[in-house]
Amino acid sequence: MDIIDKNIERLTTYKKYLNTIQALIDKYFEEQKDYIFCKKGCPHCCEKGCYPYSEIEFLYLYLGFLSLSTTEKIEISKRVEKLKTECEESQLPHDEFMYRCPFLRDTGECSVYDYRGLICRNFGIMHINLKNQITMPFCEDLGLNYSNVYNDETKKFDYEKVKEYGYKYIPKPYPITRASLMDKDLFEGEPLDFGETKTLLDWL
């Protein structure tokens, strides 16, 4: 707990920041709800990634880890050690090594959902990246998000279907990349120090 005690003020500010950011993300997801098929127990976004986390995101995640049962903490620790061994054996740079998140339960649920990082919070919605390009969530290829109105062959949306289904909002991208969510202008509270960013496995 020592590392938590030393960062208690930063974590308090971060929780206030999350309230602001989550409200924004929830608003966007609500507007696009007709195209979003994310649900509890759907683990696709957690099955393969390298999960970039800033220091403050990891500290908050660690708070969630501390709240788990002893049994689950042991299971997660074992998965982490196994992943570290696999990462070293792969000889890949850590930001290229893809793996199943060690916090994902066998039920497909996140064990630390309320403490998850920004990369997890904004996944699933179409967004505009830093190069001003539209990025679709990969789960569209799995017949999930946006697949009800998106044509894989033409790479275009079928707005006739949107009209036919009577959807209130058209499918559109939002400026909620992980980097844009960390923009200081989005949060009017105390200055927030995110710290350095590393992969989740590097923090563990």
Disulfide bonds with the S-S distance in Angstrom:
none
